[in-house]
C-alpha cells in the first residue's frame, strides 16, 4: 500500500505497514517515524520536559497555552472525612477511622491540538458528621474532546459507636479507582479503643503520595470527654477520626480536603 502521510505522532496509523508490504516500504515507514518524532519534539536533545505547568485546586477553566500540543494530567479527587464517634456513656470508649484520600494518578500523554479550553471540576473534601460516618469526597473530572477523565473522591470512614469492649477497631474509608486514568486511593488508619484502659485513638487520614496533602493526624483521648477528628491539609487528603471516652457526647470526624488537577504542558 502507499506510504501514509503524517506530520506529528497523532497522525500515525498504527495499522501500517500492512503485512503484505514490501521491505522497502517498511524502510520508508521507519524514515517517516523518524521525521514525525523530530517534528513532534523539535530541537530535543535529552529527556523531553514540559515547558509550563498549570495547577487547579478549584473548579474553573483550563485554557491551553498557545503552541501547546500535548498534556499529561496529574489529579486527585476530594479526600473523605474521618469517622465520627457516638459516645455511649460511662465505661465506654471509641475511636473513628481515618478518611481515605481521593483517587490519585496521572494520565498518559494526551494530544490537545484540537482543544482550546476545558472545564475542570475539582472534587470537594468530605465533611465530618457528629456521631456518624464521614462523608465521601467529591469526584474530580475534566473532558478533553470526547474523553472524560475522572479521579473519584475518597471514602468517608465508618461511624464508631463507643462500647464497653476491652478492644475495638473502627474501619477507614473505602478506596475507589479512576476513569480513563490509572488512579488509586491511600487508605486512612484504623481507629482503636479500649474501655478498660480509658483510651481511644482516632485513625489518621490518608495522604496523597505526591506530597500535596497531609492526612488528618490521629488524636488520643485518655480521660472522660470527646475530641473531634483533625482536618486534612493540602489537597486530596483524608480527615482524622474522632474519639470519645466515658461520655455520652458525640463528635465529628475531621473533614477531607478538595482535590486538584495539575497540567503538564508540552510544546
Secondary structure as the mmCIF struct_conf table of DSSP 4:
data_model
#
loop_
_struct_conf.conf_type_id
_struct_conf.id
_struct_conf.beg_label_comp_id
_struct_conf.beg_label_asym_id
_struct_conf.beg_label_seq_id
_struct_conf.end_label_comp_id
_struct_conf.end_label_asym_id
_struct_conf.end_label_seq_id
HELX_LH_PP_P HELX_LH_PP_P1 UNK A 2 UNK A 4
BEND BEND1 UNK A 7 UNK A 8
HELX_RH_3T_P HELX_RH_3T_P1 UNK A 9 UNK A 11
TURN_TY1_P TURN_TY1_P1 UNK A 14 UNK A 15
HELX_LH_PP_P HELX_LH_PP_P2 UNK A 16 UNK A 16
BEND BEND2 UNK A 17 UNK A 17
HELX_LH_PP_P HELX_LH_PP_P3 UNK A 18 UNK A 18
TURN_TY1_P TURN_TY1_P2 UNK A 19 UNK A 20
BEND BEND3 UNK A 21 UNK A 21
HELX_RH_AL_P HELX_RH_AL_P1 UNK A 23 UNK A 40
TURN_TY1_P TURN_TY1_P3 UNK A 41 UNK A 43
BEND BEND4 UNK A 46 UNK A 47
BEND BEND5 UNK A 51 UNK A 51
STRN STRN1 UNK A 52 UNK A 56
BEND BEND6 UNK A 57 UNK A 59
STRN STRN2 UNK A 60 UNK A 63
HELX_LH_PP_P HELX_LH_PP_P4 UNK A 64 UNK A 65
TURN_TY1_P TURN_TY1_P4 UNK A 66 UNK A 67
STRN STRN3 UNK A 70 UNK A 76
HELX_LH_PP_P HELX_LH_PP_P5 UNK A 77 UNK A 84
STRN STRN4 UNK A 85 UNK A 86
STRN STRN5 UNK A 89 UNK A 95
HELX_LH_PP_P HELX_LH_PP_P6 UNK A 96 UNK A 103
STRN STRN6 UNK A 104 UNK A 106
STRN STRN7 UNK A 110 UNK A 111
TURN_TY1_P TURN_TY1_P5 UNK A 113 UNK A 114
STRN STRN8 UNK A 117 UNK A 121
HELX_LH_PP_P HELX_LH_PP_P7 UNK A 122 UNK A 128
TURN_TY1_P TURN_TY1_P6 UNK A 130 UNK A 131
BEND BEND7 UNK A 132 UNK A 132
HELX_LH_PP_P HELX_LH_PP_P8 UNK A 133 UNK A 139
STRN STRN9 UNK A 140 UNK A 144
TURN_TY1_P TURN_TY1_P7 UNK A 145 UNK A 146
STRN STRN10 UNK A 147 UNK A 151
HELX_LH_PP_P HELX_LH_PP_P9 UNK A 152 UNK A 159
STRN STRN11 UNK A 160 UNK A 161
STRN STRN12 UNK A 163 UNK A 163
BEND BEND8 UNK A 164 UNK A 164
BEND BEND9 UNK A 166 UNK A 166
STRN STRN13 UNK A 168 UNK A 170
HELX_LH_PP_P HELX_LH_PP_P10 UNK A 173 UNK A 175
STRN STRN14 UNK A 178 UNK A 179
BEND BEND10 UNK A 180 UNK A 181
STRN STRN15 UNK A 182 UNK A 184
HELX_LH_PP_P HELX_LH_PP_P11 UNK A 185 UNK A 187
HELX_LH_PP_P HELX_LH_PP_P12 UNK A 189 UNK A 190
STRN STRN16 UNK A 191 UNK A 194
HELX_RH_3T_P HELX_RH_3T_P2 UNK A 195 UNK A 197
TURN_TY1_P TURN_TY1_P8 UNK A 198 UNK A 198
STRN STRN17 UNK A 199 UNK A 201
HELX_LH_PP_P HELX_LH_PP_P13 UNK A 202 UNK A 206
TURN_TY1_P TURN_TY1_P9 UNK A 209 UNK A 212
STRN STRN18 UNK A 213 UNK A 214
HELX_LH_PP_P HELX_LH_PP_P14 UNK A 215 UNK A 218
STRN STRN19 UNK A 220 UNK A 221
BEND BEND11 UNK A 223 UNK A 224
STRN STRN20 UNK A 225 UNK A 227
HELX_LH_PP_P HELX_LH_PP_P15 UNK A 228 UNK A 232
STRN STRN21 UNK A 233 UNK A 234
BEND BEND12 UNK A 235 UNK A 236
HELX_LH_PP_P HELX_LH_PP_P16 UNK A 237 UNK A 242
STRN STRN22 UNK A 243 UNK A 247
BEND BEND13 UNK A 248 UNK A 248
STRN STRN23 UNK A 250 UNK A 251
HELX_LH_PP_P HELX_LH_PP_P17 UNK A 252 UNK A 255
STRN STRN24 UNK A 260 UNK A 266
#
